[in-house]
Amino acid sequence: MKFIVTETFLAEVRKFAQNKPNLKIRIEDCMLDFQEQLFDSKYYRKPLKGYEKENVHELQVGGDPRIFIQICRKDDECYYLNFWTHSSLELSSKKRLKIRLYRK
């Protein structure tokens, strides 16, 4: 499987981990573990509710931080879409997560 890191993901990681070197280390560990173990990773949490058709999943980096990924099985690719803390998720008026999905 090919793993692709998006600009949005990188920008959010830079913002959140700016003054938190331990968080950056945990994020890197989470990404490596998921790339090796996939859905058996100790960081894998669940498919993201409301995004089952788009195949978006959630990785839990610690207590609060989350990585959102999208699996494209047809192309055998995984996109790191975004990084947020659970408590800072922005919901739209329809209570759906604002997330930019990969589309071909």
C-alpha positions in Angstrom: 0.0 0.0 0.0 1.2 3.5 -0.8 0.9 6.1 2.0 0.4 9.7 0.9 0.7 12.7 3.3 -1.5 15.7 2.3 -0.5 19.3 2.8 -3.5 19.8 5.1 -2.2 17.0 7.4 1.3 18.5 7.5 0.0 22.0 8.3 -2.2 20.8 11.1 0.6 18.6 12.6 3.0 21.6 12.5 0.3 23.7 14.2 -0.5 21.3 17.0 3.0 19.9 17.6 4.8 23.2 17.3 5.9 23.3 21.0 5.2 19.7 21.8 8.2 17.5 20.8 6.7 14.4 22.5 3.5 14.8 20.4 5.5 14.9 17.2 7.3 11.6 18.2 3.9 10.0 19.0 2.5 11.1 15.6 5.5 9.6 13.8 5.2 6.4 15.8 1.5 6.2 15.0 2.1 6.6 11.3 4.9 4.0 11.2 2.9 1.5 13.3 -0.2 1.9 11.1 1.9 1.5 7.9 3.3 -1.8 9.2 0.2 -3.2 11.0 -2.7 -1.4 9.2 -5.9 -2.2 11.0 -4.1 -4.3 13.6 -2.2 -1.2 14.7 -2.4 -0.3 18.3 -3.4 3.2 17.2 -6.3 2.2 14.9 -9.6 3.3 16.5 -12.5 2.9 14.1 -14.1 4.0 10.8 -15.3 7.6 11.0 -19.0 7.8 11.6 -20.8 9.4 8.6 -17.9 8.7 6.3 -18.2 4.9 5.8 -18.8 5.3 2.0 -15.6 7.4 1.7 -13.6 4.8 3.8 -12.3 7.4 6.3 -10.8 6.0 9.5 -9.6 7.4 12.8 -6.2 6.7 14.4 -5.9 7.7 18.1 -2.4 9.2 18.8 -3.0 9.5 22.5 -5.8 10.5 24.7 -7.2 13.3 22.6 -5.2 13.7 19.3 -6.5 12.0 16.2 -5.2 11.3 12.7 -7.9 10.9 9.9 -7.0 8.7 7.0 -8.8 7.7 3.8 -8.2 4.2 2.3 -8.6 3.9 -1.4 -8.6 0.1 -1.9 -9.0 0.3 -5.7 -5.7 2.3 -6.0 -4.1 0.6 -2.9 -3.4 4.0 -1.4 -3.8 5.6 2.0 -4.1 9.3 2.5 -3.3 11.1 5.7 -6.1 13.7 5.5 -5.9 15.7 8.7 -4.9 15.9 12.3 -7.0 17.3 15.1 -7.6 16.8 18.8 -10.9 15.1 19.5 -12.1 18.1 21.6 -11.3 20.6 18.8 -13.2 18.8 16.0 -15.3 21.4 14.1 -18.7 20.2 13.2 -20.9 21.7 10.5 -24.6 22.5 11.2 -25.5 19.0 10.0 -23.1 17.6 12.7 -20.7 16.2 10.1 -16.9 16.7 10.3 -15.5 19.2 8.0 -12.9 17.2 6.1 -11.4 17.5 2.6 -11.6 14.0 1.1 -9.4 12.6 -1.6 -11.2 12.2 -4.9 -10.0 11.1 -8.3 
